[in-house]
Amino acid sequence: MECRRAIAYSSSANLGAGFDILSMAHTAFHDIVEVQIEDSTNREIEIISVNNPSIPTEIDKNSAMYPMKKLLEDKGINVKVRVKIIKGVPEGLGLGSSGASASAGVVALNDLLNLNLSKEELVKYAMYGEEAVSGSPHPDNVSASIFGGVVSVISVNPVKVVDIPVNYNFDILLFIPQNLKIAQKTKKAREMIPRTISLSDYILNSRSLSSLILGFVRGSRDLIRLGLNDEIVEKSRLPLFPHYPKIKEIALKNNAIGACVSGAGPSILVLTDELTDENKIVNEGVKTCKEFGIDCNIIKAKIAGGVKVERCN
């Protein structure tokens, strides 16, 4: 029985004003999905094991298995698929947990079946994993996990994703709350976004988005710093992460490049370099979390590459 193991990294979506557009893969965490196939006259998918009891085992609710089901249906392939999921990306914290599992699953199955799908086709199927979990097939996290680095989602139908060259060397600090879990958080976070916005906020966000992308491409610290701001989505979701404004203030005071909410939160992403006083940011940031009744872990990471696939041992 053939088997493939795929490793997909965590990610932070939005990056300020880039809601449903920008995302960054990072080395903070990773998921592993092992996939085995055997010949069958029926199309079957079963889960062998999962190391986290909170992960649903029903196919249509599982972020790794549902994309595989859609892929097999679209291609008209009848095989028996057995899946093992080793969760490493914590759930519900804005770190692309479901996206990592979805990405690893479709990449492993694609390799096993020799389908030679493009990265954008893989993103199209991995998006079904987000739909299984939140009801919304958003592409940003899965795009980062599959492509690696920083990506921009240009189109959803058809899927079009572009790598953004990053020509500035920085580290990533993630403030990750341990006791701030919100049921159906992604769904609730999307419901909080305003349906209409002012022209002035639209212009400010457009300026931030263009500044951030240009900052990455040109390697400009100042442009990246200007770009990590959002007047619309982050502001509307502040009740979900009340600690964020203070942590961002601390980060900028201690010369971080910038800070933003990671995805739908409540984790906070801070970009740092040799000019940054990381120790002060960590110490003051942890203290701030406690003032809000939140226990924050700090993870230091770098930009990650895309999904890695290998033969199972």
Buried (B, 14 or more C-beta within 10 A) or exposed (E): EEBBBBBBBBBBBBBBBBBBBBBBBBBBBBBBBBBBBEEEEEBBBEBEEBEEEEBBBEBEEBBBBBBBBBBBEEEEBEBBBBBBBBBBBBBBBBBBBBBBBBBBBBBBBBBBBEBEBEBBBBBBBBBBBBBBBBEEBBBBBBBBBBBBBBBBBEEBEEBBBBBBEBEBEBBBBBBBBEEBEBEEBBBBBBEBBEEEBEEEBEEBBEBBBBBBBBBBBBBBBEBBBBBBBBBBBBEBBBEBBEBBBBBBEBBBEBBBBBBBBBBBBBBBBBBBBEEBBBEBBBBBBBEBBEEBEBEBBBBBBEBBEBBBBEEEE
